[in-house]
């Protein structure tokens, strides 16, 4: 039974991923593209989508539902859709997008917002929805989503209770590639013991890290260690600082890290150092599970 | 008596400043140029200097001493000169630079280095020498030199005992101009009460700041305060973090801030919030005083 019933789209800032699914929720076709939100001019989103899914539209007799999440719903995206305020169920609200084409019925998942302290997410809410679907709606625990702006979220009874974003990934990129440290940081210079030591230093004395950063440059100038493991040290300092600040999330909770990349493994390792055993879940699998849950809710709502 | 006896040069990364002085140490002529070290190709330093001081060389019958400090002595500069290890007197060592021209005798001041924790400075040591000259050699206290890489130094008996660099200025620039916060930070949006509150937040909970940064962006998205005083807040967070880490320098010491810019005044204000009354000294005046002290030592050494 390979009849396409709907299309799931994860449309982020720099990339997108598309799946065609049948009535049983099985993947019939899939595609990936580098045409992330940031690369598409205003007014070109529909054309871009239709070109990518054209082969999947053949033989369709009515509009095909397309459920999309991510930065496609931001002000600079296809159409700005609202943020739902926490506490709430993630990805439970969708906004319809007006299209020229009659072949698709496009819905974009709302992001989440928090008033105090102010915070927002777009895209991660769908991965969290996937986690909640995966774990069962009574799940209580914490989701950690490493990336450019790492998100931590407290979850209970199918809802996101509160969350916080950390600029750790962006800070790493800025320091390693755009600051004076660029001469001293070599991404392939990874040493686990250096990373561990840096995480512990940041957790023990978070206020000291800002003073240790220039040391990464100075060490290569004064000849100590010639910057041994500098990438691991910078990463350890920044992830350790984040853990110091995110203590309330991980201290007495089950933590699920959504992400299977090297970065996610560094978070897992850092958490292990502080006695927290976190498990890794695949980002793409969680996104797809979240989009499936959104589609199920959409079907009920629109009585398809 | 306006006969030029020597030339003082502050040759930094992005700018340079030159003074022609007579035997009484009075300024006879001065000049400034945007031809900082970073803008000059290897092999072009001598030509650049000679063009700038050409009018001052007229009528000189023997080589004119030129004492220079700053990044001109770095690996990417005119000629790499060593770092002297602390504890030591700042700017007391000079290296002679070989020149094609017989009209000048160029000397570059050594930087300072510290082995543990690793740290370096080039240029600030001459400003500190000026401060020590200004305060008298028995001075005990702390020098704070705000800038791209702010330096704190403990001084006693005419020596730099130890020092530490903070990347605060560079972090501010990266976050305000190159990160996602660039949409939310407006440099002209300064509010003193916001700055004060941010400094205190960083001092009270240094580990929390990394989690507050994204809030500067999120506030403008969720509509709270529309980012009121965001530049002051970012600056306050980063200076507060630095003060948290630099506590051993300012807690029970006299602090001299070398710098009269807006940034130096922000440091002065932040220090006042923690009960430390710091006074401001002009950077250029301290640099020139340091170069004068270096020239006096050079005269004794070379028996001029």
Interface residues (C-beta under 8 A of the other chain):
Chain A: X83 X113 X114 X115 X116 X117 X118 X119 X120 X149 X164 X165 X166 X167 X168 X170 X171 X174 X175 X178 X179 X180 X181 X206 X207 X208 X209 X210 X211 X212 X213 X214 X215 X217 X218 X219 X221 X222 X224 X238 X241 X242 X244 X245 X246
Chain B: X83 X113 X114 X115 X116 X117 X118 X119 X120 X148 X149 X164 X165 X166 X167 X168 X170 X171 X174 X175 X178 X179 X180 X181 X206 X207 X208 X209 X210 X211 X212 X213 X214 X215 X217 X218 X219 X221 X222 X224 X238 X241 X242 X244 X245 X246
